[in-house]
Each structure stands twice: as C-alpha cells, then as structure tokens.
Amino acid sequence: MSTASLNERLTLQIPFPSPRLAKIAADVLEVDKDLKPEVSRRIVTTQDSIMTLDFRTSTLKLLRTVVNSSLEMVQMVVNTMGAFDDVEQVQHS
C-alpha cells in the first residue's frame, strides 16, 4: 500500500501554557515512530504554545485507533507535567 492511499485525515491542535511545554510534549510523542508508515502516519509540530497532531491513515477504523492511542499519550504527558509543575517553578525561581 503506498502513502497515496492514506485518505483518512484528522488534525488536532492542543494548547499548552507555554511554548516550552508544547515542545516538550511534542518531543515525547516523537519518540514513538509509526510502525507501519504505509498505512498510518502521525506528524507532530509546534507553533508557539500549540502542539499540532496531523494524522493520516488508510481507514477510518485505523484513524480512530491511532488518534485514541495518541491522546492517551498526550494525557500521560500532561499529567506528568502537572505532577512536576511545582518542582519546575522552584528550579526556575
């Protein structure tokens, strides 16, 4: 299957409190590479404090699965950032 058959697409924009936190979240998500880029692709970018996730897949079912998995990872990253937020503020004071 070629990348030309990645007909299903969804773009999500997720705001963060700062550009730095958006970049950290994007870097964490980038570690997980697409296992089968011929049927599923996720592109992660940031601009200012917005992280953008662009998904392209061959089927709607796969799109739902990939988006769900990515949002679970985003939730984990945000929860981890929240747990260490006080530590970061003390270190940067």
Secondary structure, 3 states (H helix, E strand, C coil): CCHHHCCEEEEEEEECCCHHHHHHHHHHHHCCCCCCCCCEEEEEEEECCEEEEEEEECCHHHHHHHHHHHHHHHHHHHHHHHHCHHHHHHHCC
